[in-house]
Every structure is written in C-alpha cells, then in structure tokens.
C-alpha cells in the first residue's frame, strides 16, 4: 500500500499550461504503474495517461500531443505536464498507483480551464 499526495492544480485560461505532481510514500518499491485520471461531475473517472514499469507511456486520445507524463521510480513521483489546455480538460485529476495486489488513489486536485 502507498499513500499519494497531488499538487499543482489551479485555474488557467485556454492555451495555458499546468504541471501536476504526485508523490507516493510507503511501499513505493511495489508500485508497477502510476497514472493520472480525470473526473467531471456526473461522469466516470477516465484514464488520462499511464506509465507502467518497463513500458512507454500511453495517453488518452484527447490529450495526446499536449500532455506528458513522467515518472521517477526511485523517488516514487509522477508528474503530468499539461500544455495547450482546453476547457474540456477541466476536472478533478487523480493520481493512481497500482501494484500486483493493490491500487491506491490520491485525494484529487482541481484543474479549471476557462476564459
């Protein structure tokens, strides 16, 4: 089990950038994949980007080319660089860490893209 704390959300105008960070504590050696999800009110939590051990990152089609996920396995951190933000990127972003027998979530951080 790990504990996750996100930071970096906020308000930005369309076309702007934000960087989300997530720090894991606990048994970070047991993490296989880390990811970011987004949820808007009344909708399910959708995968934005993920980076499993030994694999290339994968992205939702809607963010490909604009968002970049990066992970530091030793530090247990994952970041999401979000560029060219659009109003439809608005939502609560959750950090996720998964291992063979667990899946943990952060508390979420709000991202609002609006003019």
Backbone bond lengths (Angstrom), bond angles and torsions (degrees), N, CA, C in turn:
res aa  C-N    CA-C-N  psi(-1)  N-CA   C-N-CA  omega(-1)  CA-C   N-CA-C  phi
1 X - - - 1.459 - - 1.523 109.35 -
2 X 1.334 113.79 143.43 1.447 120.12 177.18 1.516 108.95 -131.60
3 X 1.315 114.84 159.51 1.457 121.88 174.58 1.521 107.33 -112.48
4 X 1.319 115.55 140.54 1.459 121.19 -174.35 1.518 109.99 -125.22
5 X 1.326 115.73 135.42 1.463 121.18 177.12 1.518 108.39 -129.41
6 X 1.343 115.64 122.46 1.465 120.63 179.43 1.522 110.75 -97.32
7 X 1.319 115.11 158.03 1.455 121.61 173.07 1.516 108.54 -154.31
8 X 1.327 115.33 162.99 1.455 119.48 172.42 1.511 116.47 106.98
9 X 1.316 118.62 -1.99 1.455 118.95 178.01 1.511 111.45 -71.51
10 X 1.339 115.94 175.74 1.449 119.59 178.25 1.508 112.18 161.74
11 X 1.324 114.07 -162.03 1.450 122.04 -178.30 1.527 108.74 -110.02
12 X 1.329 116.03 135.03 1.462 119.64 179.99 1.522 108.66 -147.93
13 X 1.306 116.30 150.78 1.458 120.95 176.96 1.518 110.59 -80.19
14 X 1.316 117.70 156.32 1.465 120.32 176.75 1.521 111.08 -53.68
15 X 1.328 115.36 137.85 1.450 121.63 -177.11 1.505 113.79 91.43
16 X 1.323 116.89 -10.36 1.449 121.26 -179.35 1.515 113.18 -82.09
17 X 1.329 114.74 -175.81 1.460 121.56 -177.14 1.522 110.52 -131.18
18 X 1.321 114.76 150.57 1.461 122.73 171.20 1.515 108.17 -142.73
19 X 1.315 114.24 154.55 1.465 120.14 177.41 1.511 108.09 -126.37
20 X 1.330 115.93 121.18 1.454 122.05 177.35 1.520 109.48 -99.52
21 X 1.320 115.43 141.56 1.464 120.77 177.56 1.513 109.87 -126.78
22 X 1.308 115.34 150.17 1.460 121.67 178.73 1.519 108.05 -140.73
23 X 1.323 115.65 128.67 1.454 120.74 178.94 1.519 109.52 -116.19
24 X 1.315 115.69 129.22 1.460 121.84 178.49 1.518 110.00 -101.37
25 X 1.324 116.28 141.85 1.457 122.42 172.33 1.521 108.20 -129.18
26 X 1.319 115.99 160.95 1.454 120.93 -176.70 1.511 109.94 101.89
27 X 1.328 116.33 -138.59 1.463 120.81 -174.99 1.530 111.13 -85.23
28 X 1.323 115.19 66.56 1.464 119.51 -177.66 1.527 111.39 -67.32
29 X 1.325 117.31 -18.79 1.464 119.83 177.94 1.517 111.60 -68.82
30 X 1.341 117.75 -15.77 1.462 121.05 -178.29 1.528 112.52 -97.52
31 X 1.334 116.39 2.04 1.457 119.26 179.32 1.523 109.64 -76.25
32 X 1.325 116.75 130.28 1.459 120.67 175.76 1.523 110.99 -99.72
33 X 1.316 116.49 -40.56 1.462 120.00 -178.46 1.517 109.86 -137.78
34 X 1.318 114.56 146.65 1.457 120.66 171.25 1.522 108.27 -125.49
35 X 1.315 115.13 148.92 1.453 118.61 -172.75 1.519 110.53 -153.92
36 X 1.318 114.75 167.36 1.460 123.27 171.48 1.522 108.37 -121.32
37 X 1.329 114.63 136.90 1.449 123.05 175.94 1.529 108.98 -122.86
38 X 1.319 115.25 158.52 1.462 121.38 177.85 1.523 109.31 -129.14
39 X 1.324 114.72 140.65 1.463 120.04 177.66 1.517 110.26 -136.36
40 X 1.323 115.78 134.73 1.458 121.42 173.51 1.525 107.78 -114.60
41 X 1.320 117.94 156.90 1.470 120.30 -176.19 1.529 112.26 -55.13
42 X 1.318 115.07 132.11 1.451 121.05 177.68 1.510 115.45 81.28
43 X 1.321 116.43 -0.27 1.470 120.06 -179.14 1.525 109.80 -118.94
44 X 1.305 115.21 164.77 1.461 119.90 178.30 1.534 109.72 -76.60
45 X 1.299 114.44 165.18 1.460 121.02 177.12 1.533 108.30 -81.94
46 X 1.328 116.85 119.83 1.456 121.71 -175.06 1.526 111.61 -108.84
47 X 1.319 115.38 145.28 1.453 121.53 177.48 1.525 110.41 -69.31
48 X 1.333 115.18 131.90 1.461 121.48 175.66 1.522 110.02 -100.93
49 X 1.323 116.34 -48.96 1.464 121.33 -178.75 1.514 109.11 -160.27
50 X 1.324 115.95 149.00 1.452 120.50 178.70 1.520 109.96 -144.43
51 X 1.338 115.05 150.96 1.463 119.59 177.03 1.524 108.49 -139.49
52 X 1.344 116.38 97.66 1.466 120.64 177.38 1.526 110.93 -80.28
53 X 1.313 116.60 159.64 1.453 121.59 176.54 1.519 110.45 -55.18
54 X 1.338 115.88 131.13 1.450 120.45 173.71 1.512 115.27 71.71
55 X 1.305 117.67 10.93 1.457 121.23 -179.74 1.517 110.88 -127.25
56 X 1.308 115.17 157.16 1.456 120.48 174.82 1.524 109.28 -73.20
57 X 1.315 116.91 151.58 1.457 119.60 176.22 1.529 111.29 -63.03
58 X 1.320 115.36 151.00 1.452 120.40 171.97 1.524 108.77 -125.64
59 X 1.319 115.35 151.95 1.454 121.71 -172.65 1.530 110.95 -132.24
60 X 1.322 115.28 151.83 1.453 119.51 168.87 1.522 108.08 -65.21
61 X 1.308 115.84 146.90 1.463 120.23 -177.20 1.529 111.69 -57.44
62 X 1.314 115.93 -33.61 1.468 120.06 -175.29 1.523 113.49 -69.98
63 X 1.340 117.70 -17.89 1.464 119.97 -176.84 1.520 112.81 -115.77
64 X 1.304 117.46 -5.82 1.464 121.25 -176.81 1.520 110.16 -59.90
65 X 1.324 114.82 131.76 1.450 120.38 -178.42 1.517 114.08 89.77
66 X 1.319 116.47 -13.34 1.472 120.38 179.49 1.532 111.91 -114.39
67 X 1.315 117.04 -32.52 1.458 121.53 -177.86 1.524 109.52 -108.73
68 X 1.326 115.28 148.46 1.464 121.39 175.89 1.518 109.27 -134.01
69 X 1.323 116.24 125.30 1.457 121.56 176.50 1.517 108.58 -101.98
70 X 1.312 115.97 139.64 1.459 120.26 177.06 1.524 108.69 -141.53
71 X 1.314 114.62 150.33 1.462 120.09 -172.00 1.516 110.01 -136.96
72 X 1.317 116.23 141.02 1.456 122.59 173.34 1.524 106.67 -115.99
73 X 1.323 116.44 104.22 1.466 120.84 -175.61 1.518 112.43 -65.33
74 X 1.309 117.28 -34.01 1.464 120.18 -177.57 1.522 110.75 -71.40
75 X 1.316 116.05 -42.42 1.459 120.28 -179.40 1.523 112.56 -82.83
76 X 1.317 117.16 -18.66 1.456 120.01 -177.06 1.511 112.62 72.68
77 X 1.320 116.63 39.34 1.457 120.74 -179.32 1.530 110.33 -121.65
78 X 1.312 113.91 153.91 1.456 120.78 173.81 1.523 107.82 -141.74
79 X 1.321 116.00 137.80 1.458 120.67 179.71 1.524 109.88 -123.43
80 X 1.308 115.13 156.23 1.459 121.53 176.30 1.523 107.29 -130.98
81 X 1.313 116.00 108.31 1.455 121.54 175.32 1.520 107.79 -87.87
82 X 1.311 116.03 120.72 1.462 121.20 -176.32 1.523 109.25 -116.10
83 X 1.318 115.76 115.40 1.464 121.86 179.60 1.521 110.47 -115.17
84 X 1.308 115.22 164.15 1.472 121.06 178.25 1.520 110.90 48.88
85 X 1.307 115.92 49.03 1.455 120.63 -174.27 1.523 111.66 -66.23
86 X 1.327 114.40 145.23 1.456 122.88 -179.37 1.527 109.44 -120.10
87 X 1.318 117.59 157.36 1.473 119.24 177.94 1.532 112.82 -55.40
88 X 1.306 117.15 -32.67 1.463 119.78 -179.78 1.524 113.22 -72.69
89 X 1.314 117.91 -5.96 1.471 121.38 173.19 1.524 111.64 -81.36
90 X 1.306 116.73 -7.60 1.465 120.99 -179.63 1.519 111.40 -60.96
91 X 1.321 115.51 139.40 1.452 120.55 177.51 1.516 110.83 161.42
92 X 1.313 115.27 -177.80 1.459 120.78 172.67 1.521 107.37 -94.81
93 X 1.300 115.52 126.58 1.463 121.80 -178.56 1.522 109.09 -101.12
94 X 1.322 114.91 128.12 1.451 121.63 -178.32 1.523 110.47 -115.36
95 X 1.300 115.49 135.17 1.452 122.25 171.80 1.529 108.76 -84.67
96 X 1.317 115.58 142.75 1.459 121.43 -178.04 1.523 109.55 -134.34
97 X 1.334 115.47 137.25 1.465 121.12 174.54 1.512 108.46 -129.52
98 X 1.319 116.14 131.53 1.460 120.29 -176.69 1.511 110.56 -130.12
99 X 1.337 115.12 142.07 1.449 122.52 173.79 1.513 108.96 -127.55
100 X 1.306 116.56 -168.18 1.461 120.23 -177.01 1.522 112.17 -61.78
101 X 1.340 116.59 -34.49 1.458 119.17 -173.78 1.519 113.02 -132.50
102 X 1.323 116.97 23.86 1.462 118.38 178.35 1.519 110.02 -155.85
103 X 1.319 114.17 161.15 1.456 122.19 173.66 1.523 106.65 -149.64
104 X 1.325 116.33 123.95 1.453 120.64 -177.12 1.521 110.39 -123.83
105 X 1.348 114.59 152.46 1.454 121.83 -178.16 1.518 110.75 -124.56
106 X 1.317 114.55 149.21 1.449 119.59 169.94 1.521 110.08 -81.63
107 X 1.320 115.81 -178.09 1.459 120.97 -175.97 1.521 112.18 -83.19
108 X 1.323 117.11 -13.39 1.452 121.34 179.21 1.514 112.53 94.02
109 X 1.315 115.61 149.20 1.452 122.05 177.05 1.533 108.47 -136.55
110 X 1.324 116.56 134.22 1.454 121.51 -175.17 1.524 110.99 -80.89
111 X 1.323 115.03 133.26 1.461 122.56 172.28 1.528 107.17 -121.67
112 X 1.319 115.63 124.33 1.464 120.62 178.90 1.520 108.88 -124.23
113 X 1.328 115.63 123.81 1.460 121.95 178.90 1.522 107.57 -115.36
114 X 1.321 115.74 113.03 1.461 119.38 -174.89 1.513 109.82 -158.94
115 X 1.313 114.93 150.01 1.453 119.99 175.41 1.526 110.35 -94.53
